[in-house]
């Protein structure tokens, strides 16, 4: 059900310590820990003896010991110790996954380890720019990973679901409308792009406070999607008073078919001195409250309805153009890997 030979975001760096961390990714139970040099390790979260989770065990130097019968595995997945016997059968070894810490996240390679090129990790250079301040977040979502992504690909929802926080007032039926709405999409290789601009629009409370805007602004949203499921957002608010720039990236990693690890970074070119609003803490609280208060309840409610109404088919509109483009591209990728196209994509592309 999930694409192979891609880097999947696995954790925030601070989540991986010298204590085992269990996380299921693409239906695979994994255990993460740091070795004595501080490097992250990713292994199957199972002891080959009786399938007990290694994450319930103990880290011993660079190795992990199962708490059930004491088998010990090194960072390459090799079983190096079995109590009371010297012979270690080859099938006692488990899988080790390529892992890399980059751009403020920890990534694992799901596929052929010989193809694990670190240059294929999504590029997020703004997270390291001295002219930006980044904030990193993690959410657990009880919904399919593509449903989480579709929420981002259809940015028009911001004018409704986030009309009081992050979006604009243009979604209010009798509210003020922008002078102009521009929207287009295009494909560049394996990247799906979009451009949406609202001219002379009243924005919601957070952008107003961030940019100290008194009058209407031009709100420009430029997005790019790339496999397996990352949405990059470049956001500008501008008028004669000020201009602010934001890049935020959303990385959806499937846990199972109906649950998702949702990682996010939010970088900005304003409020950089750390003493006045908005500080990193302010941004973290705002983003966390909006996504957990608005987006996730809606997405999880959608998933519940989809599970109950399995024959229902979405009614596409013009604002869904980016979603449709991404779904068509995903369908091609699934077919290339001889994976059955999931119904939530096959029925919407």
C-alpha positions in Angstrom: 0.0 0.0 0.0 3.0 2.4 0.4 5.6 3.6 -2.0 9.1 2.1 -1.7 12.5 3.6 -2.2 11.8 7.0 -0.6 12.9 8.7 2.5 10.1 8.9 5.1 10.3 11.4 8.0 10.5 9.3 11.1 10.9 11.6 14.1 12.0 14.9 15.5 15.7 14.7 16.6 14.8 15.2 20.3 12.5 12.2 20.2 15.4 9.8 19.6 17.5 9.4 22.7 19.5 6.6 24.5 16.1 5.1 25.4 14.3 3.0 22.8 11.5 4.7 20.8 8.9 2.6 19.1 7.2 4.0 16.0 5.2 2.2 13.3 5.9 3.5 9.8 4.3 2.1 6.7 2.9 -0.8 8.8 6.5 -1.6 9.9 7.2 -1.7 13.6 10.5 0.1 14.1 12.7 1.0 17.1 15.0 4.0 17.2 17.8 5.0 19.6 21.1 6.8 19.6 24.5 5.1 19.8 27.4 6.2 22.0 28.4 8.7 19.3 25.0 10.2 19.3 24.1 8.8 15.9 20.5 7.6 15.3 19.9 3.9 14.7 16.7 2.4 13.2 15.9 -1.4 13.4 13.0 -3.7 13.1 11.2 -3.5 16.5 11.2 -7.2 17.0 13.4 -9.8 18.5 13.9 -12.7 16.0 13.6 -15.2 18.8 9.9 -14.8 19.8 8.9 -11.5 18.1 9.0 -9.5 21.3 9.3 -5.7 20.7 12.9 -4.6 21.2 11.6 -1.2 22.2 10.7 -2.7 25.6 14.4 -3.6 26.0 17.6 -1.8 27.1 20.3 0.1 25.3 23.7 -1.3 26.1 26.5 0.8 24.6 25.8 0.7 20.8 23.5 -2.3 21.1 19.9 -3.1 22.2 19.0 -6.1 24.4 15.6 -7.8 24.3 13.9 -7.7 27.7 12.2 -11.1 27.1 15.1 -13.6 26.7 18.2 -11.4 26.5 19.1 -11.5 22.8 21.4 -8.6 21.8 21.4 -6.8 18.5 23.9 -4.2 17.1 23.1 -1.1 15.1 23.4 -3.1 11.8 20.7 -5.5 13.0 23.0 -8.4 13.6 22.3 -10.6 16.6 25.6 -10.6 18.5 24.6 -12.5 21.7 22.3 -15.3 22.6 22.3 -16.4 26.3 23.7 -19.9 27.0 24.9 -20.6 23.4 27.8 -19.6 21.2 26.3 -20.4 17.8 24.2 -17.5 16.3 22.2 -18.6 13.3 22.1 -16.2 10.4 18.3 -16.0 10.5 18.6 -14.5 14.0 19.6 -11.1 12.4 17.0 -8.4 11.8 16.7 -5.5 9.4 18.5 -2.2 9.9 17.3 0.8 8.0 19.3 3.7 6.5 18.7 6.7 8.7 19.8 10.4 8.3 19.3 13.5 10.4 18.8 16.5 8.2 16.8 19.8 8.1 15.6 19.4 11.6 14.1 16.0 11.1 15.2 12.3 11.2 14.5 10.4 8.0 14.6 6.6 7.2 14.8 4.9 3.9 12.0 2.4 3.1 13.3 0.3 0.2 16.5 -1.1 -1.2 19.3 0.3 1.0 21.7 0.4 -2.0 19.5 3.2 -3.4 19.4 5.3 -0.2 20.8 8.5 -1.7 20.8 11.3 1.0 20.4 13.9 -1.8 16.8 12.5 -2.3 15.7 13.8 1.1 13.3 16.7 0.5 15.3 20.0 0.5 14.3 22.4 3.3 17.2 25.0 3.2 15.1 27.7 4.9 15.2 25.7 8.1 19.0 26.4 8.3 19.0 30.0 7.0 20.4 32.6 9.5 17.7 35.0 8.2 14.9 32.7 9.4 13.6 31.3 12.6 12.3 27.8 12.4 9.8 26.0 14.6 9.2 22.2 14.4 6.1 20.3 15.3 4.7 16.8 15.3 1.1 15.6 15.3 -0.5 12.2 15.4 -3.5 11.9 13.2 -6.2 9.2 13.1 -6.7 9.5 9.3 -5.1 8.4 6.1 -1.9 10.2 5.2 -3.2 11.3 1.8 -6.3 12.8 3.4 -4.0 14.9 5.6 -2.1 16.0 2.5 -5.2 16.8 0.6 -6.2 19.3 3.4 -3.0 21.2 2.5 -3.3 20.8 -1.3 -6.7 22.5 -1.2 -5.6 25.8 0.3 -9.0 27.4 -0.3 -10.1 25.8 3.0 -8.0 28.4 4.8 -10.7 31.0 4.0 -13.3 29.0 5.8 -11.8 26.7 8.4 -9.1 29.3 9.4 -11.0 32.5 8.6 -10.4 33.8 12.2 -6.7 32.7 12.5 -4.5 32.0 9.5 -6.6 32.5 6.3 -8.6 35.4 4.9 -12.1 36.8 5.4 -12.9 36.1 1.7 -14.7 32.9 2.5 -17.4 34.5 4.5 -20.6 34.4 2.4 -21.4 38.1 2.9 -17.9 39.1 3.8 -15.3 41.3 1.9 -14.1 39.8 -1.3 -10.6 40.1 -2.9 -10.3 42.3 -6.0 -8.8 39.3 -7.8 -8.2 35.6 -7.3 -5.5 33.9 -9.3 -5.0 30.1 -9.3 -3.0 27.8 -11.5 -1.1 24.5 -11.3 1.7 22.9 -13.3 4.0 19.8 -13.2 7.8 19.9 -13.3 9.2 16.4 -13.4 8.0 14.6 -10.3 6.9 17.9 -8.6 3.4 19.2 -8.7 3.2 23.0 -8.3 0.5 25.6 -7.6 0.1 29.4 -7.4 -2.8 31.1 -5.7 -3.0 34.9 -5.1 -5.7 36.9 -3.4 -5.3 40.6 -4.3 -6.4 43.3 -1.8 -8.0 40.9 0.8 -8.6 41.2 4.5 -6.5 38.5 6.3 -7.2 36.8 9.6 -5.9 37.7 13.0 -2.5 36.0 13.0 -1.1 37.4 9.8 -2.4 40.8 10.8 -0.5 40.6 14.1 2.6 39.2 12.5 3.0 41.9 9.9 1.3 44.7 11.9 -1.0 45.2 9.0 -3.8 47.7 9.3 -5.1 47.6 5.7 -5.8 44.8 3.3 -2.9 42.8 1.8 -2.0 40.7 -1.2 -1.9 37.1 0.0 0.3 34.8 -2.2 0.5 31.0 -1.7 3.0 29.0 -3.7 3.0 25.2 -3.1 5.0 22.2 -4.3 4.2 18.6 -3.6 6.7 15.8 -4.0 6.6 12.0 -3.3 6.1 10.2 -1.1 4.0 12.9 0.6 5.6 16.3 1.3 3.9 19.7 0.8 6.1 22.7 0.6 4.4 26.1 1.2 5.8 29.5 0.4 3.5 32.2 1.8 3.7 36.0 1.4 1.6 38.8 2.9 2.3 42.3 1.4 1.0 45.8 1.2 2.5 49.3 1.3 2.9 49.0 5.1 5.0 45.8 5.2 5.9 42.4 3.7 6.4 39.2 5.5 7.6 35.8 4.2 6.9 32.3 5.6 7.9 28.9 4.4 6.2 25.9 6.1 6.6 22.3 5.1 4.2 19.5 5.9 5.5 15.9 5.8 3.0 13.1 6.0 4.4 9.7 7.0 1.9 6.8 7.1 1.7 4.8 10.2 -1.0 2.5 8.9 -3.7 3.0 6.2 -5.8 5.1 8.6 -3.2 6.7 10.9 -0.5 9.3 10.2 2.7 10.8 11.6 2.4 14.5 10.6 5.6 16.5 10.8 5.8 20.3 10.2 8.3 23.1 10.1 7.3 26.8 10.1 10.0 29.3 9.3 9.6 33.1 9.1 11.6 36.2 8.3 10.0 38.4 11.1 10.2 38.3 14.9 13.7 37.1 14.9 15.2 38.8 18.0 13.3 36.4 20.3 12.2 39.0 22.7 9.1 40.5 21.1 6.0 39.0 19.6 6.0 36.7 17.7 8.7 34.6 19.4 9.3 30.9 18.5 7.1 30.0 21.5 4.3 32.2 20.2 4.5 30.6 16.8 4.6 27.1 18.2 1.5 27.7 20.3 -0.4 29.3 17.5 0.4 26.6 14.9 -0.3 23.8 17.4 -3.6 25.2 18.5 -4.8 25.9 14.9 -3.9 22.5 13.5 -5.1 20.5 16.6 -8.2 22.7 17.0 -9.2 23.1 13.4 -7.5 20.8 10.9 -7.2 17.5 12.7 -10.7 17.3 14.0 -12.0 18.0 10.5 -9.7 15.4 8.9 -10.4 12.7 11.4 -14.2 13.4 11.0 -13.7 13.0 7.2 -11.9 9.7 7.8 -14.8 8.5 10.0 -17.3 9.4 7.3 -15.2 7.8 4.5 -15.1 4.5 6.6 -18.8 4.6 7.0 -19.8 5.8 3.5 -17.5 3.6 1.3 -19.5 4.1 -1.9 -19.6 7.9 -1.7 -17.7 9.7 -4.4 -16.3 13.3 -4.0 -17.7 16.1 -6.1 -14.6 17.9 -7.5 -14.6 21.7 -8.0 -12.1 24.1 -9.6 -10.2 24.6 -6.3 -9.4 20.9 -6.3 -7.1 21.1 -9.3 -3.9 20.6 -7.3 -5.4 17.6 -5.5 -6.4 16.0 -8.8 -3.0 16.6 -10.3 -1.3 15.0 -7.3 -3.6 12.0 -7.3 -3.0 11.4 -11.0 0.7 11.5 -10.4 0.5 9.2 -7.4 -1.6 6.7 -9.4 1.3 6.5 -11.9 3.9 6.0 -9.2 1.8 3.2 -7.6 1.4 1.5 -11.0 5.2 1.8 -11.7 5.9 -0.1 -8.5 3.2 -2.7 -9.2 1.2 -1.5 -6.2 -2.6 -1.5 -6.4 -3.8 2.1 -6.6 -5.6 2.9 -3.3 -9.3 3.6 -3.6 -9.0 7.1 -2.1 -6.7 8.0 -5.1 -8.2 5.8 -7.9 -11.7 7.3 -7.3 -10.5 10.9 -7.3 -8.0 11.3 -10.0 
